Amino acid sequence: MTDIRRADERYPGGDAAAGIVSRHAFSFGPHYDPGNLRFGALIACNEERLAPGAGFDEHPHSHTEIVTWVAEGELTHRDSAGHETVVRAGDLQRLSAAGGVRHVERNDGAAPLTFVQMWLAPRESGGEPSYEVVRDAAGRTPYAVPGADSVLHVRRPAAGEEAEVPDAARVYVHVVRGRLRRDGAELAAGDALRLTEPRGVRLAALTDAELLLWEMPPEPGPRLP
C-alpha cells in the first residue's frame, strides 16, 4: 500500500513572530487527529525552520527516540545530561530521552536553519538518556536506532538516477529537497510516502534530491503514557 502525504497537508506550528516555522506530519499539539497518530514506530516528523537567534527554550522529553537531520545551517543543542553540540548541515543527531531529559535547541548562527526532527516510540520505557552525533551522515547510513527497532537511510540521487526503497514491513519516506517520481506521481520537497510491505520500489529523481527513509518493523512499539 502507498499513501502519499503532501507538504501542504502538514499541520502548521511554531511562532512566526519569534522566527520559528514548523510543519508537522502527524497529530501534534493543538492539531489532534486520531486518524494520524503514527506510522509504525514513527510518531512525529517535524520540519523546523529557525531564523538566526531563534530557538526552543529548555523543554522535557521522555520515552522517545529523537533523531534530527540538519538540512541547512547550524543547530545548537544543549541538554540536562551535559551535552552541548553544534550540529551542522549533513549531520545526524540522536537523543534517546529514556526516563527523562531536558534540552534546548537554537539557531545561534548568522544564517537560517532548517532541520527535520523525527520522533520514534521505543520498544521499552525507562532507562538512562543517551546522545550521539554522526558527522557527514549521508555516507554513513543505514543508521540503526535499536531502541525503536528501526533503521534510517539517507539517499541523495542525482537527476536521472533512482533511489532504492528498502524491502520492509513499513517504510516512511520524507523528501528533504528535489523532485522525484513514483508510478506516475510526482513528489516534491516536504512530501512523504507511507509504504506498507514495499517490494522492489524505486524512486526516479527528476532533479538532484535528498531523502530520509525509515525502515520499520511490522508492529509498532507500545503505546506509552
C-alpha positions as CSV (number, residue, x, y, z in Angstrom):
1,M,0.0,0.0,0.0
2,T,1.2,3.5,-0.8
3,D,-0.1,6.6,0.9
4,I,1.2,10.0,-0.4
5,R,1.1,12.9,2.1
6,R,1.7,16.3,0.5
7,A,3.7,19.1,2.1
8,D,0.7,21.5,2.2
9,E,-1.2,18.9,4.2
10,R,1.2,19.2,7.2
11,Y,-0.2,20.8,10.3
12,P,1.3,24.3,10.9
13,G,3.0,25.2,14.1
14,G,5.8,27.3,15.7
15,D,5.8,31.0,16.2
16,A,6.5,33.1,13.1
17,A,6.9,36.3,15.2
18,A,9.7,34.5,17.1
19,G,11.3,33.3,14.0
20,I,10.1,29.7,14.2
21,V,8.1,28.0,11.4
22,S,7.1,24.3,12.0
23,R,5.3,21.8,9.8
24,H,4.0,18.6,11.4
25,A,3.4,15.4,9.5
26,F,1.5,13.7,12.4
27,S,-1.1,14.7,15.0
28,F,0.8,17.2,17.2
29,G,0.0,19.6,20.0
30,P,-3.3,21.5,19.2
31,H,-3.6,19.7,15.9
32,Y,-5.1,16.5,17.3
33,D,-6.0,13.9,14.6
34,P,-6.9,10.5,15.9
35,G,-6.5,9.1,12.4
36,N,-3.0,10.3,12.0
37,L,-1.2,9.5,15.3
38,R,1.7,7.4,14.0
39,F,3.0,5.2,11.2
40,G,4.9,2.2,12.6
41,A,7.3,3.4,15.3
42,L,7.3,7.0,13.9
43,I,5.1,9.4,15.9
44,A,6.5,12.7,14.6
45,C,8.2,14.1,11.6
46,N,8.6,17.8,12.0
47,E,10.1,20.3,9.5
48,E,11.6,23.2,11.5
49,R,12.9,26.5,10.2
50,L,14.6,28.8,12.7
51,A,15.7,32.4,11.9
52,P,19.1,33.5,13.3
53,G,18.8,33.9,17.1
54,A,15.5,31.9,17.3
55,G,15.1,28.6,19.1
56,F,13.2,26.4,21.5
57,D,13.8,27.1,25.2
58,E,14.5,24.2,27.6
59,H,11.8,21.6,27.5
60,P,11.4,18.0,28.6
61,H,11.1,14.7,26.7
62,S,10.8,11.1,27.9
63,H,10.3,7.7,26.4
64,T,11.1,8.9,22.9
65,E,13.9,8.3,20.4
66,I,14.6,11.7,18.8
67,V,16.5,11.8,15.5
68,T,17.4,15.1,13.9
69,W,18.6,15.7,10.4
70,V,20.1,19.2,9.7
71,A,19.4,20.2,6.1
72,E,20.9,23.7,6.2
73,G,22.5,25.9,8.8
74,E,23.7,25.0,12.3
75,L,21.7,23.7,15.2
76,T,23.0,24.3,18.8
77,H,21.9,21.6,21.2
78,R,22.3,21.6,25.0
79,D,20.7,19.1,27.4
80,S,20.4,18.3,31.0
81,A,22.9,15.4,30.7
82,G,25.7,17.8,30.0
83,H,25.9,17.6,26.2
84,E,26.5,20.8,24.2
85,T,27.0,20.4,20.5
86,V,26.7,22.3,17.2
87,V,25.1,20.1,14.6
88,R,25.7,21.1,11.0
89,A,24.1,20.5,7.6
90,G,24.5,16.8,6.7
91,D,24.9,15.8,10.4
92,L,22.6,13.4,12.2
93,Q,21.8,13.8,15.9
94,R,20.1,11.2,18.1
95,L,18.8,11.9,21.6
96,S,17.3,8.9,23.4
97,A,15.2,10.6,26.1
98,A,14.6,7.3,28.0
99,G,13.4,8.1,31.5
100,G,13.6,11.8,31.0
101,V,15.8,14.6,29.7
102,R,15.6,18.3,29.1
103,H,17.1,20.1,26.2
104,V,17.5,23.4,24.3
105,E,17.6,23.8,20.5
106,R,18.7,27.1,19.0
107,N,20.0,28.8,15.9
108,D,22.9,30.7,17.2
109,G,24.4,31.2,13.7
110,A,24.1,34.0,11.3
111,A,22.2,32.0,8.6
112,P,18.7,30.4,8.5
113,L,18.5,26.9,10.0
114,T,16.4,24.1,8.6
115,F,16.1,20.7,10.1
116,V,13.8,17.6,10.2
117,Q,13.2,16.1,13.6
118,M,11.7,12.7,13.8
119,W,10.4,11.0,17.0
120,L,10.1,7.2,17.4
121,A,8.3,5.2,20.1
122,P,10.8,2.9,21.9
123,R,10.1,-0.7,22.5
124,E,10.7,-0.3,26.2
125,S,10.3,2.7,28.5
126,G,12.7,4.0,31.2
127,G,16.5,3.8,31.3
128,E,19.2,6.4,31.1
129,P,19.3,9.1,28.3
130,S,21.9,8.8,25.6
131,Y,23.2,11.1,22.9
132,E,25.1,10.8,19.7
133,V,26.1,13.0,16.7
134,V,27.1,11.4,13.4
135,R,29.0,13.9,11.2
136,D,28.5,13.8,7.4
137,A,25.9,11.1,8.0
138,A,24.7,10.6,4.4
139,G,27.7,8.3,3.7
140,R,27.4,6.5,7.0
141,T,23.8,5.2,6.8
142,P,22.0,2.9,7.3
143,Y,21.8,4.2,10.8
144,A,20.1,1.8,13.3
145,V,18.0,3.0,16.2
146,P,17.8,-0.2,18.2
147,G,15.5,1.2,20.9
148,A,12.8,1.6,18.3
149,D,13.9,-1.4,16.2
150,S,14.1,1.0,13.2
151,V,16.8,2.0,10.6
152,L,17.3,5.3,8.9
153,H,18.6,5.5,5.3
154,V,19.7,8.7,3.6
155,R,19.6,8.8,-0.2
156,R,20.9,11.5,-2.4
157,P,20.1,10.5,-6.0
158,A,21.3,12.9,-8.8
159,A,18.9,13.9,-11.6
160,G,18.2,10.8,-13.8
161,E,19.2,8.3,-11.1
162,E,16.9,6.1,-9.0
163,A,16.7,5.8,-5.2
164,E,16.1,2.3,-3.9
165,V,13.5,1.9,-1.1
166,P,14.2,-0.9,1.4
167,D,12.0,-4.0,1.4
168,A,10.5,-3.9,4.8
169,A,7.2,-4.2,6.7
170,R,6.8,-0.4,6.8
171,V,8.9,2.4,5.1
172,Y,8.4,6.1,5.6
173,V,10.0,8.4,3.0
174,H,10.4,12.1,3.6
175,V,11.6,14.3,0.7
176,V,14.0,16.9,2.1
177,R,14.8,18.5,-1.3
178,G,14.3,17.9,-5.0
179,R,11.7,16.3,-7.1
180,L,11.0,12.5,-7.8
181,R,8.5,10.3,-9.5
182,R,6.8,7.1,-8.2
183,D,4.4,5.3,-10.6
184,G,3.4,8.5,-12.3
185,A,3.0,10.5,-9.1
186,E,5.5,13.4,-8.6
187,L,7.0,14.1,-5.2
188,A,8.5,17.4,-4.1
189,A,10.2,18.8,-1.0
190,G,8.1,18.3,2.1
191,D,6.1,15.4,0.6
192,A,6.1,12.0,2.2
193,L,5.4,8.4,1.3
194,R,4.0,5.8,3.7
195,L,4.6,2.4,2.3
196,T,3.3,-0.9,3.7
197,E,5.3,-4.0,2.6
198,P,7.1,-2.4,-0.3
199,R,9.0,-4.7,-2.6
200,G,11.4,-3.6,-5.3
201,V,10.2,0.1,-5.1
202,R,12.4,2.7,-6.8
203,L,12.0,6.5,-6.9
204,A,13.2,8.2,-10.1
205,A,14.9,11.5,-9.4
206,L,13.8,14.3,-11.7
207,T,16.3,16.7,-10.1
208,D,19.1,16.2,-7.6
209,A,17.3,15.1,-4.5
210,E,17.7,14.2,-0.8
211,L,15.5,11.7,1.0
212,L,15.2,10.3,4.5
213,L,13.8,6.7,4.6
214,W,12.8,4.9,7.8
215,E,12.7,1.1,7.6
216,M,10.5,-0.2,10.4
217,P,9.2,-3.5,11.8
218,P,5.7,-4.9,11.2
219,E,4.3,-3.9,14.6
220,P,4.6,-0.5,16.2
221,G,6.2,0.0,19.6
222,P,3.9,0.1,22.7
223,R,1.7,3.0,23.4
224,L,3.4,4.8,26.2
225,P,1.8,7.1,28.6
